[in-house]
Amino acid sequence: MSDTPTPILLAWSGGKDCLMALQRLRADPRWQVAGLLTTINRNYQRIAMHGVRQDVLEAQVAALGLPLVEVLLDWPGSNEAYEAAHARALVEARRRWPGIRHCAFGDLFLEDVRDYRVRQLGRDNWRAVFPLWGEDTAALSRRFVAEGHRAMLCCVDIQQLDAGFCGRAYDAALLDALPAGVDPCGERGEFHTLSFGGPLFKQAIRLKRGESVLRDGRFQFTDFLLDDATQA
């Protein structure tokens, strides 16, 4: 058996779960993280679902020291269009890293999401890896904070969590304040996060808070911009 680590992509949304997955992969000698795979809304130049600006994503990539593979989507778009764009990105990844055929995700316990990812990758002869799967989310969230990782809530589903949580720091005080029934990692889509600092970053990303807006009558987004005045 070869001692050479296997190259792997990491699906990167910019949030805390994929950051913890990156930490887990880097600590495992079986894997070598080759790059990050991110779905980007081409019209708005933001990470899909999380709404994080593309220049903030690029700052994350630079601070983590990893190259980026982009899944570019037009908006509005269909799931078929997404899957076609995803398949094109995997072709690009294989061109950049010949032989790569694994992609990791930060999913924790939603079986339907896991099954979809396995099927989607399988169609292109790739394999899905879930380094955090089945972990206790209460313990995982507390460990994230205790280890010095830093994140902000950038999106809240107001049908599951009060809009006032959007824009807050993901810290012990926030975890203490979450209502019963809300997963502390937001695994059911209660909220999404933006990671900007901690032990995996070469330097923290300096951000300033922008406006908060409600979209589709359900999703509260808080914008975060690079703080150009304080960038090193």
PyMOL commands that set and color helices and strands:
alter all, ss='L'
color gray80, all
select helices_A, chain A and resi 16-26+54-64+79-96+111-122+137-146+163-165+172-177+228-230
alter helices_A, ss='H'
color red, helices_A
select strands_A, chain A and resi 6-11+31-41+46-47+68-73+102-104+127-129+150-157+191-197+207-215+219-226
alter strands_A, ss='S'
color yellow, strands_A
deselect
rebuild
show_as cartoon
